[in-house]
Amino acid sequence: MKMKNQYKILAEKYEQVLEAGQEPVMTSYDGGRIKEWRLNGKLHRLNGPAVKIVGRDGREEWWQNGKLHRLDGPAFVDRDSGQQEWHQNGKLHRLDGPAVVRPDNYYAYGTKEWFINGKEYSEKEFNKEIWNRNPARQNILKKASDETGIEMDI
């Protein structure tokens, strides 16, 4: 909940319409420095984080067309708390592990949350969903079934 409020504050506080090709806007926020890249008024950058907060937070956020989005790693990284979030097209999404990772020092308990296209799964449900999406699944099951004589399915 705290992170969602921070996104809202950033969006409301720095709502500026910029023309394509302009330099990033440097802004001061909460004792730190924010560097933002915007295109047509929306947070947007293709080759790095669209928001960099330097100072006590040390946070980076990857945005495209006003939505948190990154294909090759977490779209939200809070270096202070260690929290990481994987987003694609504004939705929590990760196929190779939890989409939200909070280390042990985050509110005293470490947590992990699994999402696919914004839908939350338990770890067990996530693993089953990923297994079912595996195109080699039938071959793996057939081979195991042939070797053991036991019909297998998940």
C-alpha positions in Angstrom: 0.0 0.0 0.0 2.8 2.4 0.8 4.5 2.0 -2.6 1.2 2.6 -4.4 0.7 5.9 -2.5 4.3 6.9 -3.5 3.5 6.3 -7.2 0.4 8.4 -6.9 2.3 11.2 -5.2 4.9 11.2 -7.9 2.3 11.2 -10.6 0.3 14.1 -9.1 3.2 16.2 -7.9 5.1 16.1 -11.2 2.4 16.2 -13.8 4.3 18.0 -16.6 3.6 17.8 -20.3 7.0 17.7 -22.2 7.6 17.6 -25.9 9.5 14.6 -27.4 13.2 15.1 -27.4 13.5 17.4 -24.4 16.1 16.7 -21.7 14.9 14.9 -18.6 13.4 17.1 -15.9 15.4 17.4 -12.7 13.1 17.7 -9.7 13.7 17.9 -5.9 11.5 15.6 -3.9 11.5 14.7 -0.2 15.2 15.6 0.4 16.4 13.7 -2.6 16.8 14.3 -6.3 14.5 12.8 -8.9 15.5 12.6 -12.5 12.5 11.9 -14.8 12.2 11.2 -18.5 8.8 12.0 -20.0 7.3 11.8 -23.4 4.0 13.5 -24.2 3.5 14.1 -20.4 3.9 10.4 -19.5 6.9 8.8 -17.8 8.7 7.0 -20.6 12.2 5.8 -21.4 13.4 3.0 -23.6 17.0 2.5 -22.6 17.0 2.8 -18.8 14.9 3.9 -15.8 12.5 6.7 -16.4 12.7 7.7 -12.8 15.9 7.8 -10.7 15.8 8.9 -7.2 19.2 9.7 -5.8 19.6 10.3 -2.1 18.2 8.5 0.9 15.9 6.4 -1.3 18.0 5.3 -4.2 15.1 4.1 -6.2 14.8 3.4 -9.9 11.6 2.8 -11.9 11.4 1.7 -15.6 8.4 3.2 -17.4 7.1 3.1 -20.9 4.0 5.1 -22.1 3.1 6.0 -18.5 3.2 2.3 -17.3 5.7 0.5 -15.2 7.4 -1.8 -17.8 10.6 -3.7 -18.2 11.4 -7.0 -20.0 14.9 -7.7 -18.7 14.6 -7.3 -14.9 12.6 -5.6 -12.2 10.8 -2.4 -13.2 10.8 -1.1 -9.7 13.9 -1.2 -7.5 14.1 0.4 -4.0 17.7 0.2 -2.9 16.9 1.3 0.6 14.4 -1.4 1.4 15.6 -3.9 -1.2 12.1 -4.3 -2.6 11.9 -5.3 -6.3 8.9 -5.6 -8.6 8.6 -7.0 -12.1 6.0 -5.2 -14.3 5.0 -5.5 -17.9 2.6 -3.0 -19.4 1.7 -1.7 -16.0 0.8 -5.1 -14.5 2.8 -7.2 -12.1 4.2 -10.0 -14.2 7.1 -12.5 -14.0 7.3 -16.0 -15.4 10.7 -17.1 -13.9 10.0 -16.3 -10.2 8.1 -14.0 -7.8 7.0 -10.7 -9.3 7.4 -8.9 -5.9 10.3 -9.6 -3.6 10.6 -7.9 -0.2 13.7 -8.8 1.8 13.6 -9.8 5.5 14.1 -6.2 6.7 11.0 -5.0 4.9 8.3 -4.6 7.7 10.3 -7.3 9.7 9.2 -10.1 7.3 10.5 -11.1 3.9 7.8 -11.8 1.4 7.4 -13.0 -2.2 4.4 -12.6 -4.4 3.8 -14.4 -7.7 1.9 -12.7 -10.6 1.2 -13.4 -14.2 -0.4 -10.5 -16.2 -1.6 -8.9 -13.0 -3.2 -12.0 -11.6 -1.9 -13.1 -8.2 -1.0 -16.8 -7.6 0.2 -18.7 -4.6 3.7 -20.2 -5.2 2.1 -23.6 -5.8 -0.4 -22.3 -8.2 2.3 -20.3 -10.0 4.5 -23.3 -10.4 1.6 -25.4 -11.8 0.7 -22.6 -14.2 4.2 -22.3 -15.5 4.5 -26.1 -15.8 1.3 -26.2 -17.8 2.6 -23.5 -20.2 5.7 -25.5 -20.9 5.5 -26.9 -24.5 7.8 -29.8 -23.6 5.5 -30.8 -20.8 3.8 -33.6 -22.7 7.2 -35.1 -23.7 8.5 -34.9 -20.2 5.3 -36.6 -18.8 5.3 -39.3 -21.5 9.0 -40.2 -20.9 8.5 -40.3 -17.1 5.3 -42.4 -17.6 7.0 -44.8 -20.0 10.0 -45.2 -17.6 7.9 -45.7 -14.5 4.8 -47.3 -15.8 2.7 -44.7 -14.0 0.4 -42.4 -15.8 1.4 -38.8 -14.8 -0.4 -35.5 -15.0 -0.4 -32.3 -13.1 
